[in-house]
Every structure is written in structure tokens, then in C-alpha cells.
Amino acid sequence: MGETRKVKFDRLLSILLLLQQRERVPATELARRLEVSVRTVYRDVEALSAAGIPVYAERGRYGGVRLLPGFRTNVTGLTRDEARALFVLVGQSAHSALGLDRALGSALRKVMAALPAPHRPAAELTSRRLLIDPDGWLGGPHDQLLVDELYDAVLADRRLRIVYRHSGRAAADVYGVDPYGLVCKAGTWYLVADRAGRPRLFRADRLHDVAVTSEPVARRAEVELGDVWEELRREVEHRGGEVVVRARVRRRRLDMLRRLTRPHFLREVGADSSEAEKPADGRHLLTDDAWLTVELEYPVPVAARQLLQFGTDVEVLGPPEAVREVSRAAAALVELYSRPG
């Protein structure tokens, strides 16, 4: 079945709006954003040209789709859902870190005034009923470089000189990097940049200094921030651990264990039938103190020491090297707190 006129119109409008934002957009990027083939993009460009829009395509390495310089069109028709989407409130911590919290409020007031009158009540109600807070619980304040300074540095489109301390190291290293931009993930800010032509993530709270150099930024051709972030995100999330740790946990602590070990939690294996109470109707019921067996994945056995935070509510069962690491850490704690005075 062919596509509807509305679907094609929305896609043509999206292409036009993207071209008004940037001088040139690669056809491959348009295809990815619109979830169509490159061939469809070129057909849409022909349709826009036939409708009188001065748009044209340039092929080759530095080609892309362009609008003639100076052409602008006013597009004010928003649907009801599009208007509501603009007013889903995001917790202001991210905007505050960039120094944009006041600007956000001002911009939303202007957009509200420009909305078609029938859509204003739905947009206003959405802003009062939905709030998205990207920060994790108990995150606390970060002792980090001011993100608004890092933001200004990224916008300079110059190579950056950063002083960065890696996790587990006392001394910091100095790097020259080519930035793509900033990403806020679960309340933590990251600088996304190429170092020696390879994509890297740098946590903002480990940056000791950032300086803008006189060298122009050297990004990879036709690669955008979203592309690099997706590549790095997959790399982090799909980095398989080497040790599967088997442990047992009190039932009442299972939910907290899941939350605090989320990147490492694999599965809940089950409960020992001896832990269940059997009432008169023959069903087995687990008490809050019943032991459940779980599996977690860690890069190295020593990382299983994380489970010590649960005290006697979690017992590491294997493998032997993980049990030894937890046992050594527990013995060191006993020794530390057994010292006189």
C-alpha cells in the first residue's frame, strides 16, 4: 500500500525545515532522520522543486541537499500533539547547568503566545501535568567544571585542550580533542569528542580544565553528535563482563539490589523451596527473610565487593575468586574497626 498524502506532506515539511536550519544536509542524514531510503529523499527533493521550492541536490563527498541562499518560508501550522510535545516539562537542572533556565522559560512563553488558540489549553495543561526529571535519586551536587563554560567552549568550533583525570588515577592527563558536543545522561554531563580520530567520552566532573585552542576543530566528515553518542552508548552498554557472580539475597532487599546494581544485574534465578512457608491450601509463600538466588555480571572478581554494602542480607556464592575478594574485604573491615581507640 502506498503512503498517505499526510505522511508524505509531513516528510516534505520536515526536509524543508531542516534545510532552513542548515546550509547543507547530506542525503544520508536526511534518510536516517526521516527513516526512509536515500532514493526516497531524492524523490522528495524533486517533489519540493516541482512545487516551486528552490531546493537542489549536489552529489559527491561534499554534496548534499541545499536551499538557495536567502530563501525562507514561514511554517506556523502545529498539530495539537506537536504543541503539547513542546511543553512537556524537563527538570531544569540541565538548563540551569548551561545557564539557560531563564531563557527556557522566556522561550516557552513566546511559543505559547504564538500557538494557534485551539491548541493553547492542551499545551498549558501538559506543562502542569507532566514533569521529567533526568537526575538520579540521591545524586547530590557534583564538584565539576561549570558546564556552561564547557558549553561555550564546545560552541567555539575549535580544538580543545583538556586536563582530565581518569577513574582510579591520582594524576590528570592532558589531551587535545575535537568536540562534537555535550550529553547529559541520567544527571551526569559528558563531553563527546574525538581523540586522535577515535570517539571518546569524558565526564565533566573529572575535567580539571578546558581551554579553547586556535586550531579549527577536525571532526569526521558527515558525523554528528547523535551518531557518535549512539556509537559510544552501544559500546558501554554492550561491554560484556567476564565474571558471572552468583549470590543470594533476602527477598525484602531484592528491589534495592536491582536498583543499586542495575548495570550488573543479570537475572533472578529463584528461591530455595525450603525457604517457603506452606499454608493449609498447599501453596508456597515466601517470607520477607527468604533467600533468593540472583546472578550479576562484573568485569573482574574484585568488583563483587560492591555487594558488601548490603551487609548480611547478601551472600556471594561463587565463583570462588569472587568469594575470596569479598571475604578479604570483609576481613580488612573487621581488622580496621577492631583497632583500639
Secondary structure, DSSP 8 states (H G I E B T S, - for coil): ----HHHHHHHHHHHHHHHHHSSEE-HHHHHHHHTS-HHHHHHHHHHHHHTT--EEEE-STT-EEEE-TT---------HHHHHHHT-EE-THHHHHTT-HHHHHHHHHHHHHHS-GGGHHHHHHHHHH-EE--S-TT--------HHHHHHHHHTTEEEEEEE--TT-SS-EEEEEEEEEEEEETTEEEEEEEETTEEEEEEGGGEEEEEEEEEE----TT--HHHHHHHHHHHHHT---SEEEEEEEEGGGHHHHHHHTTTTEEEEEEE-GGGEE--TTS--EE-TT-EEEEEEEESSGGGGGGGGGGGGGEEEEE-HHHHHHHHHHHHHHHHHHTS--
